[in-house]
Amino acid sequence: MSVDGGPDEELLGRVLLTRVIEPGDEVGGRWVRELGVGAVVRRLGEGGAPLPGARGTRWAGLVARARAARPRRDLEAARDAGVRFVSPGDAEWPGQLDDLGDARPLGLWVRGRPSLRMWALRSVAVVGARACTEYGAHMAATLAAGLAEQGWVVVSGGAYGVDGAAHRGALGAGGATVAVLACGVDRPYPRGHTQLISRIAEQGLVIGELPPGDHPTPSRFILRNRVIAALTRGTVVVEAALRSGSLVTARAAQRLGRHTMGVPGPATSGLSAGVHDLLRGEAALVTDVADVVELVGDIGELAPDRRGPVLPRDLLEPAARQVLAALPGRGSARPDEIARSAQTAPDDAIARLYELRALGYVERHGDGWKLTRQAVMSVRDGRGPG
């Protein structure tokens, strides 16, 4: 188990500790911060008095793991699989992961050619339900494709459902995507996504905290989500039930001061209940790429103003719209009555009425004026008479 005696001591020590300390273990992270990697490895190798916060069977289990670890062998296996190990302080290390404090990864196993640090600088997480609806898959793929087209890196967890749709959307747009796994990056999980994860590794990046060959567990999936949240500028939750793991990602993003966004769904859908709960809090409602980029982008990347299509009534001059609004919904009115309601002079009201007649909004009725039959309902809901 010894890693002493060379410039690679820090690297080998961190690789060894990925076999010993579980992802997100703040006690282990505190040991590394306070004592240093080398001292922690030596204490585990000695197997004597436990470090603070570990007693009895837990310490014995950590010591047994450390004695069984073979860091050089792990690095060789990683190289054979085209995987590298990136440590805090390396040029490729994304500094935003340091925001996790003692829960910061000991290091990351990275599969793929691009620089993780550079890609993470302009990245957005798109996460959600595994058993998503067609609507959820469509929204995830559409958002991811749009983000990729605008030069953003899409980060997700490689799972079925929303995660897979997001990765495919980014890849389909010829863009960049990162899969953060809860297992060794050399053994894709779920198995049904082996081809997808291999494609991500070729076109993007596959990363994880666990050493080659390690398997996922329920707790590792949950703890993996903090890396997704910390790595990116913001997290978009597309669909999530009230107990969805993707809500863990969103809440981690909130704690870290990242943007948290939710895509609304039907009020009757249990798969949108978790998103709606987020939206009742501090999460921002987003419906398209422009909404997302306005939040996570640089100054000036604003979403366009939202408005309906330009309608015939919108093209009327303000004075004509005022006269039109003064006509009763039923029956007719004299020009002087219309003028009073429109707060204008009778001559001006008459001139506007003839203008409105030419456009099909009103008609003469004896000494009065009334809305045309086609215009009655359209004026009420803001449309033109045609």
N, C-alpha and C positions, 0 to 999 in steps of 0.2 A: 504493500500500500504506500510505500514511501514515495514522496515526490520532491525530496530535497536534492540539492546539489546542482542546480543549473538555472539558466535564465527563464526556463519554462515552468519554474515552480508555481508561480501564480496561476498560470493557465491550467496546469495539471491539477492544482488544488481545486480550482473552481469546477473543472470537469468532474473530479471525484465527488465534490459536494452535490452535484446534480443527481448523483446516485443515492445520496444520503438524506438531504434535506428536501422536503416536499415543496413544490411551488407555493409561493405566498406565505411561507412559514416565517412570521415576524420574529419569533424567538431566535431562529437560526440566522436570520438577517442581522439581528442585533449582535450576535456573536461575531459575525464577519466584520461588521462596522467597528466594533469596539476592540476586537482582538487581532483582526487581520486573518486572511485566508490561511496562511501557513500555520499560525498558532491553533486555529480551530482544527485543522487536519491533524496536527500533532497530538492534540488532546484526545481526539477520537481514536487515534492509533494507539495511544497509551492505554486507553480504556480504564483510567483510574477514576478520580473523583469527577462527577458529572459537572458540566457547565451549568450556569444559572438558568433555571427554568426547565430543566430536564431532570427527572428523577426516576429511579427504579427501572421498570420495564421499558420505558421510553428510551432512556439513555442506553440501556443494553441493546435495544433494537438498532439505534443509530450506530453504535460501535460495531455491531455485526454487519450492518450495511457497508460501513467504511472499510472493514477488513476484506469484504468480498469485492469491493470496487477495483476496477482495472482501468484507470484513466487513459493510459497509453493505448490500450486495446480499443477503447471507445473512440479515441481520435483516429486510429487507423481505420476502424470500421466506417467512421464518418467520411473520411477522405475517399474511401472506396465507393461510397454512395454519392459522392459529389457534394458533401455537406461540410460546412465550416463552423467553428465555434467562435462567437463574438462575445467579448467580455466588456464590462463597464470600463471606460477609459480608452478602449480601442477607437480608432478613427471611424469605424463603421457603427459604433454604438449610438443608438438614438437617445439623446440626453433627456428627452421628455419622460423616459421610463424612470428616471431618478426621482420623479415626483411621487413614486410609490413608497419612498422611504425604506423602511426595513423589509417591506414586502416586495422590493425590487427583485427581478430575476437575478440569479447568480451569474447568468450568461444566457445566450440564446444560440440554439443550433439553427443554422440558416442554410436552406437549399435553394439555389437559384443564383444567377449572375449579378443582378443589379445591387447597388448599395442600399442596404436597409436604412441607414441614416438619412440619405438623400430622399428616398421614397417616402419615409415617414413624415418628412417636413410638410408635405402637401397631401395628406391622406384623410379619408373619412371612413368610419365604420358603418356598415349596413348590416343589421342583424335582425333576427325575428324568429318566428315559430318554425319548428321542424315540420310539423303537420300543417303547413300553411294552406290557404285556399288558392284558387286560381288567381283571384284578385291580388293576394299577397305576393305570389310569385311574379305576376305581371309588374306590380309596382316596384318590387325589388330589382328586377332586371332592367326596367326602364330607368330608374334612378341611377343604377350603377353604370349603365351605358352612357347616360347623359353626363355623369361625373367624369367618366373616362374620356369622353370626347372633349371635355373642357380641361383636361390635363390633371385630373385628380386621381389619386391612387385609392382604390376601393379595398378596404380591409374587412374580412369576415372570418368565420370559424370553420369553414369547410364542411359544415353539416348538411343534412338534407333540408329541404324546404327553402326558406328565405336565404340562408347562407349560400346554398348552391346556386340559386337564381341570381344572386348578386354577383358571384364570381363569373357565372356564364355571361351575364350582361356586360361586364367589363371586358371579358375576353372577346366576346362577339363584336364589340366596338373597336377591337384592336388596341385596347388600353391596358393599364397596369392594375394588378390585383395581388393581394397578399393574403394567404391563408394561415391563421394562427391555430396550431393543433394542440390537443391535450395529450399527445403521445409522441413517441419518437418520429422525427420527420422522415425517416427512411421507411416507415410502415404506415401508409395512409389509412386513416380511419375517418368515416365508415368505409368498409371495403367496397361498397357500391359506388364510392366516389374515387376509386383508385385512378381511373382514367382522367377524371377532372383534376385531381390533385397533381398528377404527373404533368398535365398540361399547364397548370399554374406554375409548377417548378420550372418549366421550359420558358414560359412567357413572363413570369413574375417571380414571386418569392413564396416559399413555404417555411414557416418558422415555428419554433416551440422551445420550451424550457427543458424538456425531458430528453435524456440521452438516447442514442440509437437502440432500437428494439423495444423501448419501454412502452407499456400499454396504458390506455386511458382508464380512468375510474370516474364515478360520478363527481367526486370532490374536485378532481383535476379539471373537469369541464368547467365547473363553476369558477375555480381560481384562474383558469386561462382567460376568463372574460376581463379581468382587471388589466391584462396586458393589451387587449384590444382597445379598451377605454383609454389607457394611458398613451398608447402609441399614436393615436389619431387626434385631429383637431376637434372632432365632434362625432357623436353616435346617432344614427338614425334607426329607430325601431319601427319596422314595417308592420308586423303583426305579432301580438304576444298575449297569451292568456294571463290571468292574474298571478300565476306562479311560474311564469316562464323564466328560463335562465337568461334570456336576452334582457330582462328587466334588471338583472344583476349588473350587466354591462352598462346600462343606462345610468343606474344609480352610482356606479363607480365613476362614470364620466362626470356626473354632477359633483361628487365629492372632490374630484381632481380639478374642478373649475373648467371642464370642457363643455362645449355646447351639447345639449341633449335635445333631440328632435323626435317627433312621432308622426306617423302617417295615419290619419283617421280612417276608420272603417265603419261598417254598419253598426248602429247602436244595438242591434239584436245579435251580433256575432260575439261569442265568447272568446274568439281568437283576437278580437280587437279590444277586449275589456281592459287588458293590462296597458295597452297604449293609451286608451282614454283616461286611465287613472294617472298616467304620467302627465298627460296634457292638462289635467286639473291642477297639477303642481307647477313646476318651473320649466317643464319641457315646452319647446316651441312647436307649433303645428306647421308641418310642411306638406306640400302636395306635389311639388315638382323640383327639378334640379335647381332652378333659379332661387327658390326659397332656401335650399340647403346652402348654396354658394354665398348667398347674401349673409348668412350667419357665420360660416367658417372661413370665408374668403377675405381678401385684403380690402382696405378702404376703397370704396368706389364700385365694388362688385355688387351692385344692387339689383334686386328682382324688379321686373317691370311693374308699373302700376296695374292693378287688377281692375278691369271694367268690362262690361258686356259689349256686344257689337254696337257700332254706331247705328242709331235708328233714325227714321225720317223725322221724328219729333225733335231729335237732338239738333237737327240742322236749322230749325226755325230760329229766328231772332228772338231774344228775350221778350220783347214787347208782344210779339205774336203768340208766344207760348203763354204769356200772362192773360191775353184775351181768350185764348182757347180754354184755359183753365177756368175762366169765369162763366162759361156756358154751363147750363144745368145738364145733369145726366139724362133727365127726362123732360120732354116738352121744350118750349121755346122761350126766348126772352127778348125784350126790346133792346135796341142799341144803347139807350140811356142806362138801362139796368146793367147791361154787360159792362159799360164804361165805368159805372160806379164800383162794380165788383172787381174790375181790373185796375182800378185806381188810375184811370186815364181819361182824356177828353173824349166826348162823343164822336167828334170827327175822326180822331185817331182810331177809336174802336171800330168805326165803320170801315175805314181803310184796311185795317187788319182783318176784318171779317171777309172782305172780298178777296184778300190774299189767301186766307184759309180756305175759301170756297174753291179757288182755282186749284188748290192742292188736294181737294177732296175731303176736307175735314168737316165743313159745315155747309148748310143750305138755307136759302130764304124760306120762310114759312109765314106768309101774309106780311104783317108789319114786324115780325120777329125773326130771329135766327135760332137754329138748333143744330145739334150734331147730326151728321149723316148716320144712317143705320150701321154702316160698316165701321164708323169711327167710335161709336158709343163704347163698345167693349175695349177697343184698342187704346183709347185715351185713358181708360181706367187703369190699364196695366202698363202704360208707357210706350206702347207700340204705335206705329203709323196706321193709317186707315186701310192700307193695302195688304 
